[in-house]
Amino acid sequence: MLHQELIERAARARPHSGDAAHHAIAARDITRHLSSCPALVLNADYTPLSYYPLSLWPWQTAIKAVFLERVDIVSSYERHVHSPSLDMKIPSVIALRQYVRPSEFPAFTRFNLFLRDRFICQYCGSPDQLTFDHVIPRRLGGKTTWENVATACAPCNMKKGGRTPRQAKMPLLLEPIRPTNWQLQERGRAFPPGHLHESWRDWLYWDVELES
């Protein structure tokens, strides 16, 4: 294990362009700003810790984890950091050495609710002005639970008001359920981030059916 001073030097290290500018992917990496060089974090079984939001660490955190022997480097950018005692490529994919067992059920948050419902209103299908609605209104005893809250756009929420879907004649697209973490991760795979580095793709979509 390296000394803490070396770890801190790595975090303050300056970029080095390297000698691979002739290669197309390498050239893109070399011109990439360091803040745009996060590491994809895999669990010890080489599956992403999270698909959505995608499990990414800043390059400084990734390098510190390498020095602390908590992760293994799977792939790297064609981008270097260096100091008087260090010269290494920035990791683009890292894998935890110790397996992190995910919890069975996700936290009940607005973000996870929207993800469960695919970021669309469960009454009209609109992706705009999203909020949440109590299917059985609270004034009728409805609780704030996975099974009684659905994503709704503001217009539908106002239209439904304090009524049930039956009373308002507004059927739900899908009945609300308490999702498992696995179900949310499957939802998240349908919403990839705007940029996927080439070295990430094999680890994000390894089980997708290949095109013929």
C-alpha positions as semicolon CSV with decimal commas, in nm:
position;residue;x (nm);y (nm);z (nm)
1;M;0,000;0,000;0,000
2;L;0,142;0,338;-0,096
3;H;0,204;0,624;0,138
4;Q;-0,072;0,885;0,185
5;E;0,158;1,153;0,044
6;L;0,175;0,966;-0,287
7;I;-0,203;0,937;-0,293
8;E;-0,238;1,310;-0,245
9;R;0,016;1,374;-0,519
10;A;-0,188;1,164;-0,757
11;A;-0,498;1,368;-0,684
12;R;-0,303;1,686;-0,765
13;A;-0,126;1,536;-1,064
14;R;-0,107;1,724;-1,392
15;P;-0,224;1,580;-1,725
16;H;0,021;1,436;-1,974
17;S;-0,082;1,394;-2,337
18;G;0,117;1,076;-2,408
19;D;0,222;0,955;-2,754
20;A;-0,092;0,789;-2,896
21;A;-0,244;1,086;-3,081
22;H;-0,237;0,890;-3,407
23;H;-0,509;0,655;-3,287
24;A;-0,865;0,790;-3,317
25;I;-0,988;0,682;-2,975
26;A;-0,663;0,782;-2,813
27;A;-0,683;1,122;-2,978
28;R;-1,029;1,181;-2,836
29;D;-0,905;1,080;-2,491
30;I;-0,606;1,312;-2,512
31;T;-0,824;1,613;-2,591
32;R;-1,072;1,518;-2,318
33;H;-1,061;1,743;-2,013
34;L;-0,967;1,559;-1,695
35;S;-1,305;1,643;-1,540
36;S;-1,457;1,440;-1,824
37;C;-1,254;1,129;-1,743
38;P;-1,464;0,946;-1,482
39;A;-1,418;0,579;-1,408
40;L;-1,699;0,329;-1,450
41;V;-1,721;0,137;-1,122
42;L;-1,794;-0,236;-1,139
43;N;-1,875;-0,462;-0,848
44;A;-1,644;-0,753;-0,772
45;D;-1,853;-0,968;-1,007
46;Y;-1,780;-0,720;-1,290
47;T;-2,133;-0,584;-1,318
48;P;-2,197;-0,210;-1,274
49;L;-2,284;-0,099;-0,923
50;S;-2,566;0,100;-1,079
51;Y;-2,701;0,157;-1,428
52;Y;-2,906;0,469;-1,360
53;P;-2,762;0,682;-1,234
54;L;-2,452;0,518;-1,378
55;S;-2,191;0,428;-1,115
56;L;-1,908;0,668;-1,194
57;W;-1,622;0,802;-0,982
58;P;-1,411;1,112;-1,054
59;W;-1,063;1,026;-1,178
60;Q;-0,905;1,143;-0,850
61;T;-1,125;0,907;-0,647
62;A;-1,050;0,619;-0,882
63;I;-0,674;0,669;-0,854
64;K;-0,691;0,694;-0,475
65;A;-0,887;0,367;-0,466
66;V;-0,619;0,202;-0,680
67;F;-0,344;0,313;-0,442
68;L;-0,549;0,198;-0,142
69;E;-0,577;-0,144;-0,311
70;R;-0,956;-0,135;-0,302
71;V;-1,004;-0,173;-0,678
72;D;-0,841;-0,329;-0,982
73;I;-0,797;-0,139;-1,308
74;V;-0,987;-0,304;-1,593
75;S;-0,930;-0,042;-1,862
76;S;-0,770;0,300;-1,895
77;Y;-0,797;0,620;-2,093
78;E;-0,511;0,725;-2,323
79;R;-0,454;1,004;-2,076
80;H;-0,183;1,023;-1,811
81;V;-0,134;1,193;-1,478
82;H;0,216;1,243;-1,350
83;S;0,419;1,386;-1,067
84;P;0,788;1,350;-0,974
85;S;0,715;0,999;-0,843
86;L;0,412;0,894;-1,049
87;D;0,320;0,843;-1,414
88;M;0,009;0,641;-1,488
89;K;-0,289;0,624;-1,720
90;I;-0,622;0,742;-1,584
91;P;-0,851;0,441;-1,519
92;S;-1,168;0,432;-1,728
93;V;-1,307;0,109;-1,579
94;I;-1,234;-0,022;-1,228
95;A;-1,366;-0,321;-1,033
96;L;-1,408;-0,341;-0,658
97;R;-1,202;-0,613;-0,491
98;Q;-1,468;-0,671;-0,227
99;Y;-1,819;-0,754;-0,340
100;V;-2,089;-0,507;-0,233
101;R;-2,420;-0,684;-0,188
102;P;-2,704;-0,458;-0,305
103;S;-3,010;-0,419;-0,087
104;E;-3,324;-0,592;-0,212
105;F;-3,542;-0,283;-0,222
106;P;-3,450;0,075;-0,323
107;A;-3,514;0,385;-0,117
108;F;-3,854;0,546;-0,169
109;T;-3,742;0,871;-0,335
110;R;-3,885;1,098;-0,604
111;F;-3,605;0,999;-0,842
112;N;-3,661;0,625;-0,792
113;L;-4,035;0,675;-0,831
114;F;-3,985;0,848;-1,164
115;L;-3,744;0,575;-1,273
116;R;-3,995;0,302;-1,181
117;D;-4,255;0,480;-1,394
118;R;-4,012;0,540;-1,684
119;F;-4,023;0,918;-1,640
120;I;-4,373;0,952;-1,783
121;C;-4,710;1,048;-1,638
122;Q;-4,901;0,734;-1,545
123;Y;-5,229;0,892;-1,657
124;C;-5,149;1,041;-1,999
125;G;-4,794;0,931;-2,079
126;S;-4,646;1,282;-2,094
127;P;-4,277;1,322;-1,989
128;D;-4,323;1,691;-1,903
129;Q;-4,385;1,875;-1,572
130;L;-4,356;1,556;-1,368
131;T;-4,464;1,540;-1,007
132;F;-4,628;1,263;-0,805
133;D;-4,987;1,177;-0,721
134;H;-5,151;0,980;-0,441
135;V;-5,367;0,724;-0,621
136;I;-5,600;0,700;-0,321
137;P;-5,602;1,063;-0,199
138;R;-5,471;1,130;0,148
139;R;-5,807;1,280;0,245
140;L;-5,952;0,932;0,184
141;G;-5,685;0,761;0,390
142;G;-5,430;0,707;0,114
143;K;-5,071;0,664;0,233
144;T;-4,741;0,782;0,087
145;T;-4,611;0,441;-0,017
146;W;-4,477;0,278;-0,332
147;E;-4,814;0,109;-0,384
148;N;-5,016;0,433;-0,361
149;V;-4,799;0,692;-0,535
150;A;-4,759;0,732;-0,910
151;T;-4,574;0,970;-1,137
152;A;-4,809;1,232;-1,280
153;C;-4,771;1,545;-1,487
154;A;-4,890;1,867;-1,326
155;P;-5,199;1,904;-1,552
156;C;-5,318;1,548;-1,479
157;N;-5,247;1,592;-1,109
158;M;-5,463;1,905;-1,100
159;K;-5,735;1,744;-1,312
160;K;-5,757;1,439;-1,087
161;G;-5,756;1,648;-0,771
162;G;-5,872;1,472;-0,456
163;R;-6,050;1,192;-0,640
164;T;-5,961;0,831;-0,708
165;P;-5,873;0,730;-1,065
166;R;-6,214;0,566;-1,096
167;Q;-6,395;0,876;-0,976
168;A;-6,192;1,097;-1,210
169;K;-6,222;0,848;-1,499
170;M;-5,845;0,855;-1,534
171;P;-5,713;0,496;-1,541
172;L;-5,348;0,435;-1,464
173;L;-5,117;0,304;-1,734
174;L;-4,966;0,065;-1,477
175;E;-5,062;-0,015;-1,120
176;P;-4,796;0,114;-0,878
177;I;-4,581;-0,150;-0,710
178;R;-4,287;-0,160;-0,474
179;P;-3,997;-0,235;-0,710
180;T;-3,687;-0,434;-0,629
181;N;-3,342;-0,290;-0,692
182;W;-3,305;-0,535;-0,980
183;Q;-3,623;-0,399;-1,142
184;L;-3,501;-0,041;-1,111
185;Q;-3,164;-0,133;-1,260
186;E;-3,343;-0,289;-1,555
187;R;-3,542;0,033;-1,594
188;G;-3,220;0,231;-1,581
189;R;-3,064;0,044;-1,870
190;A;-3,321;0,206;-2,097
191;F;-3,184;0,551;-2,007
192;P;-2,809;0,548;-2,087
193;P;-2,611;0,865;-2,019
194;G;-2,538;1,103;-2,303
195;H;-2,176;0,988;-2,331
196;L;-2,047;0,632;-2,303
197;H;-1,674;0,583;-2,334
198;E;-1,574;0,298;-2,565
199;S;-1,416;0,107;-2,277
200;W;-1,746;0,104;-2,084
201;R;-1,968;-0,059;-2,341
202;D;-1,867;-0,423;-2,289
203;W;-1,946;-0,392;-1,919
204;L;-2,278;-0,210;-1,955
205;Y;-2,432;-0,424;-2,227
206;W;-2,257;-0,759;-2,194
207;D;-2,586;-0,952;-2,171
208;V;-2,772;-0,777;-2,453
209;E;-2,868;-1,003;-2,743
210;L;-2,624;-0,957;-3,031
211;E;-2,754;-0,836;-3,364
212;S;-2,743;-1,086;-3,648
